[in-house]
Amino acid sequence: MKIFGLSLVKNEEDIIRETLGKASVWCDAIHVFDTGSTDRTWEALQDLARENPRIIPFRNETRAFRDELRAELFHAVRNEAAPGDWWCRLDADEIYIDDPRQFLSRVPPLHHAVFSASCQYYFTDRDLVEYQADPEAFLARPVEQRLRYYECNWSEVRFCRHRAGLVWSGSSWPTHMGMAHPRRIRLKHLQYRSPGQIQARLATRAQAIEEGYNIFAAYDRSRDWRDKIRAASELEYDDGSGTMVIDEAKLPRHLERPLHRAVKCFMHGCGLWP
């Protein structure tokens, strides 16, 4: 079993060495598409690739953000995969809590998709005090040491099992991806890391909204990094032990209803769906 990471990045210079370095431990190959960074993300990727052959820069091209861009990566490298391998939607601001290689090795053949339990980390009022006291010292620490406050409130597909006839075009994931595994894989989503980084992220999203990517517009039209500061007292604290507070009631439903699952099982089992 091999795992292939498909990563879209933009202006992730501050974190990409940490996140892709950790992911390369369990990914056999990480293909990275830089969609127009204005910082040194692309240069950092070149450095990483020289040090680590599992990290493979794919293209540096200014493109309007679309999740569907991962399909371009998929089609460029799909011949590397064999049935039973896995594709990972690997974001540059995520670090996995569970070991994906161990987790995926236990997923029965009947299941073709794995959802995340995404612990969303926030830049809090306490972090702001520490940052303002000494910005350089704050940013010099590994991201998992400086960001500690989170809420597990999101879930989406992160892994898809490869099949020879897999069709992926014009959408975030392949058509007829298959049945979801009941268990979710845990990860840390480190999207808000410092005032400067948050402001740059909001600017990138604003540009994507202007270019017609309305998924962001549906839930985030913030323009000021201060809007993203959370009160630490409202969040869970990560003590570094790996024990996370996850309330399934806060996560979107990820399992299909029984009839839908039965139909999927029949259609894939008979080969009517690729």
BAVEXTI-832621 format. One record per residue: z, x, y of N, C-alpha, C in turn. Coordinates in steps of 0.02 Angstrom, whole numbers, plus 32768, in hexadecimal, padded with zeros to 4 digits. Atoms other than C-alpha are relative to their C-alpha. Layout:
// BAVEXTI-832621
ZXYZXYZXY...
This chain:
// BAVEXTI-832621
800080297FC48000800080008000802B803F80037FDE7FBF7FCD804080AC800C7FCE80387FF3802A7FC57FFD7FFF81577FD9801E803A80297FEA7FC77F85800A81EB80187FDD803F7FEA801B7FC07FC77FF3829B7FC57FF9802F8033800D7FCE7F547FA5831D80257FF580427FD780007FC37F987FC783CB7FD57FFE803E801D80027FBD7F5F7F9384798035801980307FCE7FE47FD37FB47FF885017FE48001804880117FF67FBA7FB5800085BE8040801280267FC97FE77FD8802B8066862A80427FFF7FDA7FC47FFB802A80A9808C85A0801780497FFA7FF07FB9800480BF814585C7804A800D7FF47FB87FF38003817C813685D4801E7FF67FBB7FE18013803F819480F685237FD580107FC3802F7FFE803880FA811684B9800F80397FCE7FEF7FC9802E813481BD847280377FEA7FCF7FC98017802B81D3816D842F7FE87FCB7FCE80108039802B818880CD83EB7FCB80127FCC80347FEF803180EA8110839B801980367FD07FE37FCE802D814B81A4835680287FE07FC87FD98023803381C2812F82FD7FD37FD87FD2802D8029802A813580BE82C17FD7802B7FD080297FD5802B80D58151827A802480147FC07FDA7FF1803E8160816981FA7FEC7FCF7FC9801080328033812D80C881A27FB77FE98003804780107FFC807980AF81DE7FD780397FE3802D7FCC80187FEF810C81837FD080178036802B7FEF7FC77F838106821F800E7FCE80387FF7802B7FC57F9C80C282CF7FC4800A802D803C7FFE7FD77EFB809B832C80117FE180447FE780147FBE7F1A808F83E77FC67FF88032803280127FCE7EAC803B846A80247FFD80447FE580017FBC7EDC8066851E7FD07FD7802B802B802F7FDC7E9B7FD685887FFD800C804B80087FF07FB97EA18030862F8040801880227FC27FE77FE27F44808C864E7FF18027803F80057FDA7FC27F5D80D386FC8035803680047FD07FC980047FED814486C97FE580337FCD80187FCC802F7FE581D0864680047FE97FB77FFD801980457FE6815F85AD7FCA80207FD480377FE580297F3B819B8571800B804A7FF27FF37FB9800B7F6982528589803980097FCE7FC97FFC8031800D8234852C7FE77FF27FBA801D801080417FA981E7849E7FDA803C7FE380247FC580177F3A82818495803180357FE67FCD7FD080167FD482EF848A801F7FEB7FBD7FE38019803E8020828184037FD180097FC580327FFB80367F7F8282839E7FFA80487FE780037FBA80157F7D8340839E803D80137FD57FC37FF18025802F8342835C80067FD87FC07FF4802F8036802482AF82E67FBE7FDF7FEB8042801A80147F83828782857FFF7FB57FF07FFE8048800D7FBE81D582637FF37FD78040800C80227FC07FAA81AA831C7FB98010801680487FF67FF67EF2819083427FE97FDA803F801C80217FC57EB3816B83F47FBB7FE47FF08040802180107E2580EF83E27FD17FFF803C802B80077FC67DE380CF8490802B7FFA803F7FE180087FBE7E1480DC85477FCD7FDE802D803180287FDC7DBA805285A380237FC880267FE180357FD87DEE7FDF86307FE47FBD7FEA8013804380197DEB7F3185E480357FCE80137FD180377FF57E3B7E8C861080277FF67FC07FD78006803D7ECD7E7585997FF07FC07FDB80088038802E7EAA7E048506801D80167FBD7FE87FEF80437F067E0184607FC6800C7FD0803A7FFB802D7E5A7DF084117FE280467FFE801B7FBC80007E347EA5843F801480267FC07FED7FE1803F7E917ED383A07FCB7FF67FCB8036800B80307DFF7E8883417FCD80398004802E7FC87FF97D937F158388801B803D7FDA7FE27FC980277E0D7F9483417FF87FF37FB58005801280477E0F7F38829B7FBA800E7FE580437FF780197D527F3882897FEB80497FFF80127FB97FFE7D477FEF82B7801D80277FC47FDC7FD980347DC08025822D800C7FD87FC07FEF802A80397DC27F9781AD7FEE80207FBE80147FE0803F7D6A8002812B803480317FE57FCA7FD580187E06806E812180307FDB7FD37FCE802980237E687FDD80D57FE57FE77FBD800F801C80417E6D7F9D802380297FC07FF87FD9803D800B7EA87EF27FE4804980117FF17FB97FF380097F657EED7FED801F802B80367FE67FDB7FC67F747F60808480137FCF80377FE8802B7FCA7FBD7F1E81267FE780188043800F7FF47FBA7F867F1181DB803C7FED80297FC7800C7FD4800D7F1C825F7FEA7FFA8048800880057FB780037EDC83108039802A801D7FCD7FD07FEC80607F7283557FFF8008804C7FFB7FF87FB880967F65840A8025804080127FE47FBF7FED80C58003846780477FFC801A7FBB80077FE7816B7FBB84A2802E7FE37FCB7FD7801B803781B27F9083F6801680377FD17FE57FD48034821F7FEB8379801C7FD47FC97FEA802A8037823E7FA182CD804780127FEA7FBC7FF9801B82EF7F85828F7FFB80077FB4800D7FFC804882B97F6281DC7FC780307FF380357FD28013824E7FE481857FC47FD77FE68039802A801781A27F8F81797FE680127FBB801B7FED8042816E7FF480E1802A7FE27FC87FD5801F803282047FBA807D7FF97FB48001800480497FF981F87F0980C17FBF7FE67FE0804180198017813E7EF3809C7FF7800B7FB580077FF38048814C7F3E7FEE80207FC97FD67FDD8035802481BA7EA97FC07FE27FBB800E802080407FF181467E2280047FD37FEC7FC680298014803A80FB7DC07F717FB67FF88014804880067FF2803B7DBD7F647FEC7FBD801C801080437FE7803D7D037F8B80047FFC804C7FF680037FB880737D28803E7FD58035802280307FD57FDE7FF77D7480B88013801380477FEE7FF37FBB80517D758160804C800780057FB87FF57FF480FA7DB3819E800D7FF8804A7FEC800C7FBB814C7D74823D803B802D80127FC87FD87FE681C67DD482AA803B7FD480117FC6801A7FDB82757DAE82E280088032803880057FD07FC8825F7DFE838D803E7FFE802B7FC67FF97FD482FD7E3983E27FE7801A8043801A7FEF7FBF82CC7E3884998036802480297FD07FD97FD983237EC084FD7FF17FF9804A8007800D7FB883437EA785B68021803680297FE17FD57FCE83687F11864D80347FD580247FCA802C7FE984127ECD8682801F801980417FDB7FED7FC484847ECF8718802780417FF67FDB7FC2800F84EA7F5886C37FD1803C7FFD80327FCB8002844E7FBF86A27FEB8014804780157FF27FBC841D7FB087598033802C80247FCC7FD77FE184C47FF787927FFA80487FE780067FBD801D84B0808A871B7FC08023801880407FE47FE983FB80A4874D8005801780487FFB7FEF7FB9842080A48807802D803C800D7FD37FC77FF884AC812287F07FDC80427FF280257FC38011843681A287A07FC17FED7FD9803E801680238383816987797FE680327FCE801C7FCE802E834F820D8729802880047FBF7FD67FFD803C83E3821386B27FF67FC17FD5800A803F802483C9815C86837FBF80027FD880428000802183108173865B7FF880387FCE80067FC7802E832D821785FF80197FF07FBA7FE480128042838A81C185717FCC7FDA7FD7802D8027802A832B817B84DB80097FB6800E7FFF80467FEA82FF80C684FB80317FD67FD97FD080278027836C8084846D8048800D80147FBC7FF17FE8840380D784BC800D7FE380457FF4801B7FBD83E88097856C7FF97FB5800580068048800183B57FE5854380297FE57FC67FD180178033843F7F8C84E480077FB47FFB7FF280487FFE843D7ED485147FC17FD97FED803A8022801C83CD7E5B84B980107FB77FEF7FFC8043801B83AC7DAA84807FC67FF87FCF8035800A8031834B7D8183E27FE67FB98009801880437FEE82E27CF184217FB57FF77FF7804980068008822E7D0F83EA7FEB80157FBA801C7FEF804281C57D1A834C7FB57FF48001804880088006810D7D35832B7FE6802D7FC8801C7FD88037809A7D7F82A77FFC804A801580057FB87FF480A77E3C829B7FDA80247FCA80237FE0803780587E6381F27FD37FCD7FDD8030802980267FC07E1F81957FE680297FC680177FDD803B7F8F7E4E80E47FB480037FFF80487FF780007EE07E9480D17FE07FE07FC2802B801980367E5B7E3C80697FB98014801180447FE67FF57DA87E7380527FD77FD1802C8028802F7FDA7D627DD4809F80207FEA80417FDC80147FC47DD87DCD81337FD17FFB803B802B800D7FC67D837D8381CC802C8001803F7FD87FFB7FC37DC67DB582777FD08006803B802E80007FC77D657D86831280167FCD80337FF3802E7FC97D937D3C83BA80437FDF80007FBD801E80007E4A7D198396803380387FF77FCB7FCE80047EF27D7083908009801C7FBA7FF87FEB80457EF37D7882D27FC47FE67FD88038801780287E757D60824580037FB67FF18005804680147E387CB38215801B7FF87FB97FE3800D80427E947C6681808028803C7FE77FDA7FC3800E7F117CF3818380287FFA7FBF7FD98009803D7F797CA980F680467FE7800D7FBC801C7FFB80297C6D80D380318033801C7FCC7FD67FE380BD7CB081338039800C7FCE7FC67FEF8028814A7D0A80DA803E7FE0801F7FC580227FE381F07CAD80EE802C802E802A7FD47FD27FDA82517D4781287FDB801E803B801C7FE07FC582337D8F81D58017804980027FEF7FB97FF882307E4981FA801D800A80457FDD7FF77FC082A67E8282847FE4803B802780167FCA7FD5826D7EE8831880217FFB80447FE87FFE7FBB82A47F1D83C67FC47FFF802F803580047FCE82327EE88454801D801880427FE37FDC7FC782547F5E84E57FD17FFB803C8034800A7FCE81E67F12856A8016800D80487FE67FF67FBC82587F268603802E803D80007FDD7FC1800A82927FDA8618801B8022803F7FEA7FE37FC182A5800B86CF7FDE7FD98038801F80257FC9827E7FC1877B7FB68010800A80467FED7FF681DC8025878E7FD47FE87FC880278016803A81A07FFE86DE7FF77FB48000800480497FFF81C87F4586F07FCE7FE98034802E80147FCC816A7F3A87947FB8800D7FEC80447FF0801780D27F8F87487FEA7FCE7FCA80108031803480DA7F1886B37FEC7FBD801F800F80407FE080DD7E8087247FBD8003802380417FF97FDF80487EC387857FC87FFB7FCD8033800380347FE77EDA86E37FF67FB87FE8800580468015800F7E2886AF7FDF7FD58035801F80267FC97FDF7DE4875A7FB4800A7FFF80487FF280047F367E3A87497FE07FDA7FC5801B8023803B7F1E7DF1869A7FF97FB5800E800380487FEF7F457D4286DD7FC47FF3802E803980087FD37EC67D5987697FBE80057FDB803E7FF780277E467D8D86E77FF87FCB7FC980098039802C7E617CEC868680297FFE7FC17FD68000803C7EE37D1A8602803D7FD3800E7FCF80317FEB7F4A7C7C8615803E7FFC7FD57FC3800080297FC77C9D858A803A801A80297FCB7FE77FD5802C7D06860580137FCD80357FF380307FCA801A7C81868C802C7FC77FE97FD98038801A806C7C02861B804B800C80037FB87FF4800281147C5A861B80198036802F7FE77FCA7FD6811A7CE886987FD2800C803B80247FF27FC280DE7CEB874C802A802A80307FD47FD77FD581657D60878C7FD88038802080227FCB7FDC81307DE0880D8031803880167FCD7FD17FE881D47E3B8832802D80147FC57FD87FE8803982337EA887B580477FE380007FBC801B7FFC82D87E5E87F280057FBE7FDB7FFF8040802482A67DB987A3801180097FB67FF77FF3804882B67E0B86F88045801A7FEE7FBD7FE8800F83697E48870880287FC87FE07FD68030802283DC7DEF868F8049801580067FB87FF1800184997DE28690801280177FB97FEE7FE5804184DB7E4F860380307FD27FDC7FCE802C801F85677DD285E57FE07FC67FDB80228038802184E57D5185AC7FDD80157FC080297FE5803784997DC28527802C801F7FCA7FDF7FDC803684C67E1384827FFD804B800E7FFE7FB87FF684F67ECB847F7FEF80247FBF80157FD7803884A27F47840B802D803E7FFE7FD17FC8800585297FC183D17FE3803B7FD980207FC9802484AC802D8372800C7FFF7FB57FF08002804884EB7FF982C67FC87FE17FD6803580228024844E7F96829980117FB87FF07FEC8046800A84B07EF3828E7FEB7FD9803E801A80267FC884547E7682FB80137FB67FFA7FF180487FFE84817DC583307FBE7FDA8005803E8025800183F07D5582FF800F7FB87FED7FF78048800A83F97C9983117FBC7FE17FF38041801C801383687C4B82B37FED7FC3802B800D803C7FD8837A7BAE831E7FDE80118042801F7FEB7FC1833F7C1283B67FB980187FF680427FE4800E82A17C4E83607FCE7FC87FF280348032801081FC7BED83567FF87FFA7FB5800C800C804881D87B9F82AD7FC5802C7FEA80377FD58017816D7C1782477FE37FEA7FBD801A8016804181587BC2819E7FD97FBF80078027803C800180D17B43818280257FC97FDA7FE28037802681047A9781447FE780027FB880117FF9804781007A8480857FB97FEE7FEE804480148011805B7A27807E7FCE8033801A802C7FCE7FE380097AA680F18001803F7FD67FFA7FC4802A804A7B3580857FDB7FF57FBE8021800E8040800A7AE07FE77FB48004800880487FFD7FF37F5C7ACC80347FE98049800780127FB97FF87F5A7B8380697FFF80247FBD7FFC7FDF80417F907BBB7FBC7FC37FEE7FD58039801780277F077B537F6A7FBF8020801A803F7FE87FE37E7C7B887FE27FF7804B7FF780057FB8800B7EA57C417FD67FFA80107FB580007FF380487EC57C3A7F1B7FBC7FF37FE180438011801A7E1B7BE97EFC7FC98029802080337FD87FDD7DC27C607F717FD67FD98031802580287FD07D897BD47FE38009801A80477FF47FDC7FC27DD87C3180737FFF804B7FF180047FB8800F7DB37CEC807F804480238005
